[in-house]
Amino acid sequence: MLTSFEKVIFVFIIIATFFAFALPVFYRYRIIRSGLPEKRFDKLLKRIKNALAKVFLQKCTLKNERLFTGFIHVFIFYGALTFDTMTINHILEGFFENFFIFGQSNFALFFSFIVDLFAILVLVAVIFFIIKRYIIRPKAYATTLLDSGMIYFFLIMVTLSYLYFEIFAHANHPQTESLAFLGSYFGNIIRNSGLNYPLLSAHLKISWWLHILIVFSFIAYVPHSKYFHMLTSPFNLFFRSHKPMSELALINIEKAEVFGVEKASDFTWKDFLDAFTCMECGRCQDVCPAFASEKPLSPKMIIFNLKNHLRQEGKKLIKNKKDELEPLMKDIYSEGEIWTCTTCGACTHVCPVEIEHIPKIVGLRRSQVLMESKFPSELNTFFRNMEANSNPWGIGFASRADWTKELNIKLISEHPETEYLFWVGCSGSFDEEGKNITKAMVSIMNKAGIDFAILGTEEKCCGDSARRLGNEYLFQMLAGENIELFKKYKIKKIIVTCPHGYNTFKNEYSRILELLPTVSPEEKEELQKIEVIHHVRLINNLLKEGRLRLKPKKENLFTYHDSCYLGRHNGIIDEPREVLSRLSKKKMVELNNNREHSFCCGAGGGLMWTEESLGKRINHLRTDEMILSQAEVAATSCPFCLTMLQDGLKDKENTEMKVKDIAQLVAESLED
């Protein structure tokens, strides 16, 4: 098809395009490699399976959030794969006339039909995204309008230039068998229009070169655009964390020189890969409770600003010139951003490429707390109370078991053979509503014949809030003391009423064991076997086993608020609903944001202990949802959620709806 001279020119264009593409890609690869080391090569088969399913089956975009948009994205994805195949064919056709990658097979006929079909679908998809981004203009699409416009331009031009070539290929060779309905139809029209053969041939060559130049220009543009995620997404999905979403990096306090993230050089290579993979779709921003309540935080901008920072400071990172880097809190982030995150995990849950936002934000908090001593002023009181009395309220630890007065509850110190340790927690020991949950749980366990005991005044805070607020030193101190108690009393099973304590014991204490020299390998093995049970799951199991008998069902209309750390972080979603179904004749009504997509109450991430001075109150937004449900009772499974939602109803002056923990509802329904 091409003359010898044209082939030489074409080879030169191929080489130039290769370097235009490869050099910036290699530059970004070097930036990623400059990040701190992190182990992400375990569970290879699981990683491969996840990446293949998320990419080639497009499970990454076909989620409940923006399901229709995700479906339209599928058109572009498979259209891109189709045109990638045809581009390879197009290139080879320049050297070998009438070449077709699938030969003259039946599949070749079918594929020619598929190409034309996806040409239409891609054009439809691009028009949809243009309307959505430039006419409807949701907040999530506020960034990179020019970049998106360039991508849409290239997608349209690649498609149209291919059709231009295909039409004239059919006009020049009408005898060629094909199911390319667009090319055949318009090719016949052009051939019958009276154009002579030299003009048809000229159009064929012009269209071939036009398509090549547009495709190669697009290839050269990709590394400089957000379309770069096309290259990095499979790797980001492959290297995603298979640990619990809430798990944070462990700091060896005695050996570490830097605590947390002060500069970009303190991030890991996976953090950098996250940044370059972000497609700026804004799904994370759509579900963020801080953003919804008009606070400065946007999880999208956390990643977007990091990406821009890496582009600007990449050479310093590659050359390991850490001293020349600006602190991130001075350069790209604000206090209002990092201190309004509830660590609810909604952002990571909805991200199509599973970017991990929470570790980055907590890393910044750690640096501010442990290196700079900069944090919201009210946290001074919180940290002092925790250090002095091992609880957020600062109430003397000697009164931790005062709630047990008039209750015959065993102490584990006196009965070390007891099957279950009932971990009461700070709220359950000191907060009035929390104590009501604790007492309800005690009555349930007594009724079911559960053999349990408490630590009493020996119990300390689990450390969750301290850790989420960035005070890793305080967390490790509390965790170490609690682990020594578990070791001392040979604890095998723990019952907790707080999802934060449940998550901390279940997912985080096992890693702290690595840093405790007083724990032998044998003791470590035993401690890692401790079974942690959330009270809702225990109640559900007791009901299924018939160990609890309930009064006849009531007529109450329930709704249920999924705690972030119980549902999204730890997957306990169906059990609370199963319990509620046994308490009322009426079918439970779901809130708009429910199950894995639940909306945070506003207390997570340690924000229970800070003043919510920016924007609207998050608990008010959730309370509005509850009121809209017209339920009589909103059930919870977390003492923090209970407090926040009760406060929300009080602020709304709503006296009709009640908020109660599931343990309270079950205790009220127990047979006498």
Secondary structure, 3 states (H helix, E strand, C coil): CCCHHHHHHHHHHHHHHHHHHHHHHHHHHHHHHCCECCCCCCCHHHHHHHHHHHHHCCCCCCCCCCHHHHHHHHHHHHHHHHHHHHHHHHHHHHHCCCCCCCCCCHHHHHHHHHHHHHHHHHHHHHHHHHHHHHHHCCHHHCCCHHHHHHHHHHHHHHHHHHHHHHHHHHHHCCCCCCCCHHHHHHHHHHHCCCCCHHHHHHHHHHHHHHHHHHHHHHHHHHHHCHHHHHHHHHHHHHCCCCCCCCCCCCCCCCCCCCCCCCCHHHCEHHHHHHHHHCCCCCHHHHHCHHHHCCCCCCHHHHHHHHHHHHHHHHHHHHCCCHHHCCCHHHHCCCHHHHCCCCCCCHHHHHCCCCCCCHHHHHHHHHHHHHHHCCCCCHHHHHHHHHHHHCCCCCCCHHHCCHHHCCCCCCECCCCCCCCEEEECHHHHHHCHHHHHHHHHHHHHHHHHCCCEEECHHHCCCCCHHHHHCCCHHHHHHHHHHHHHHHHHCCCCEEEECCHHHHHHHHHHHHHHHHHCCCCCHHHHHHHCCCEEEEHHHHHHHHHHCCCCCECCCECCCEEECCCCCCCCCCCCCHHHHHHHHCCECCCCCCCCCCHHHCCCCCCCCCHHHCCCCCCCCHHHHHHHHHHHHCCCEEEECCHHHHHHHHHHHHHCCCCCCEEEEHHHHHHHHECC
